[in-house]
Structure formats: C-alpha cells, structure tokens
Amino acid sequence: MEVVLFYIAASVSVVSTILVISRSNASHALVYLIVSLLAVAVVFYLMGAPFAAALEVVIYAGAIMVLFLFVVMMLNLGPSSTAAERAWLSPGMWIGPAILTFILFLVMLWVLIGIPDSTSGVAVTPKQVGERLFGSYLLAVELASILLLAALVGAYHLGRRYMRARREEIG
Amino acid sequence: MMTAAEIPLEHVLVLAVLLFLIGLTGVLVRRNVIFLLMSLEIMMNACGLAFVAAGARWADPDGQIMYMLVLSLAAAEVAVGLGLVLQLERRMRHLDIDAASELSG
C-alpha cells in the first residue's frame, strides 16, 4: 500500500517539475515547484526520514520559495517578459537538450538496473539524526554556519546597493 | 522502532535521476535567470533525494545529515543568486542571462 503511495508521489513530483521548466510565467512555475517539493517530502516520509520531510516542507517549500516569490514580485515581471519567455521556449530550443538528457537518463537507467534492493523499512527518528549531527558531524555544522554567514553578508551587500538605487529612482 | 515502507531502491534512484535531468534540461533551455536558479534548486533537491534514499537503505542518519548540508548550501546559493538577479535587473533592465556575457569584456 505504502509503495503505491510512493509511485503516486513520484509521478506528481516528476510531472510538476516538467511543468516548472516549461512555464513562461515565473509565479506559475514557482507554484508548480512548491508542489514538486511537497511531493518529494512525501517520498522522504515514506522512506522513513520524517525529519528530512519536515525540513523539505519548512525550509525548501517554505523559506526558499518565499524568497523566490519576493524577488519575482519585486522585479514585477510584466506580460512583455512572459511573451519573451514564450518566444524562447519554441520547440527548436528545447528538443536538443531534452534528447541529450534523455540519453543520459537511459545510461543511468542501465547502471541502476543492476541493484535489486529496497530501503530498510526502518525509520530514522529525528533524535538519531540530532545525536549524530551534534556528535561526529559537529565540524560540518560549524562549516555550514560559516557558509550561511558568508551568504548573509554577500546577499546584504548585493541587495543594499539595489535598494539604494531603487530609492533614488523613486525620488 | 518506527517502521516505514520498503521501497525498491533503484526506483527511488531513478526518480532522483529523472528530477536531476529535468533540472539540467531547464538550465540548458531557459535564458531567464530566475528560471535558471529554479532549475538549480531542482537539481540540488534531486541530489538530496539520492542522499536520503541511501540513508534509508541502511537505516542510518548520515543520509539525512548530508541532506541538511545540501539544504544549507541551497539556501546560501539562493540568497546570493537572487541578490545577483536584482543587480542584473538594475544594470541590464532585463533578466536574459546572455546579457551578462558583456562581463567578459
């Protein structure tokens, strides 16, 4: 029964991801991307990773997608930008890359067919993850925090100049 | 001990590969920077899925820890990337990535 749920969630995520890269309107694409991320969260939960599923919903579908949405609304992409996107999305544009990546998919499929195995069927609880994270992976946590601090400073620097120029334009 | 579904591992990995390749197609096809960033997110999410699947195979927390590191990398990349998008829009007045080729001088 749960395996059937996996196939349903997997097809939802693949279909909505294909819709993400084929939309010409950025906000529509974002909504499909959120659907795709929620479907992947369901897959995480079914595989026995409830903590990863919660992070996927809270951080990916929540925080990161809201960041995207803010920027899309700030830039105020109008109908002209949607029309330009539609022109770029002519079949001549995407057929080449689609065929090339499909060949890559077939190669990976050939490689993966050799492992008839299944997930353990045992869930890894958030407690186990936390113990390992702040035990043997403590250094990785510190490095991740330094990376996020660097990103914070960089984003502030880039955004501050934009906002100042924007204020001068307005008056 | 909590139980979970026993899903064929190769099917999860095929799903991860499919999502990654859809994201790769998006990077190759789209010219709008916002869509490029979204495609990068799709690809990173597919990598995270592969990590969590491997962790679920051996009932080990390491997979989820690697997923969290991928998540923080994705958050950092999006923050800086969207800042660059704002700068690109201010200087070039549109979001075509090819406009940034002027940077090469």
Interface residues (C-beta under 8 A of the other chain):
Chain A: E2 V3 L5 F6 Y7 A10 S13 V14 T17 I18 V20 I21 A26 A29 L30 L33 S36 L37 V40 V43 F44 L46 M47 G48 A49 P50 F51 A52 L55 E56 I59 Y60 A63 I64 L67 F68 V71 V72 M74 L75 L77 S81 A84 E85 W88 L89 M93 W94 P97 A98 L100 T101 F102 L104 F105 M108 L109 L112 I113 I115 P116 D117 S118 T119 S120 G121 V122 A123 V124 T125 Q128 V129 E131 R132 L133 Y137 A140 A144 L147 L148 A150 A151 L152 G154 A155 H157 L158 G159 R161 Y162 A165 R166
Chain B: M1 M2 T3 A4 A5 E6 I7 P8 L9 E10 H11 V12 L13 V14 L15 V17 L18 L19 L21 I22 G23 L24 T25 G26 L28 V29 R30 R31 N32 I34 F35 L37 M38 S39 E41 I42 N45 G48 L49 V52 A53 G55 A56 R57 W58 A59 D60 P61 D62 G63 Q64 I65 Y67 M68 L69 L71 S72 L73 A74 A75 A76 E77 V78 A79 V80 L82 G83 L84 V85 L86 Q87 E89 R90 H94 L95 D96
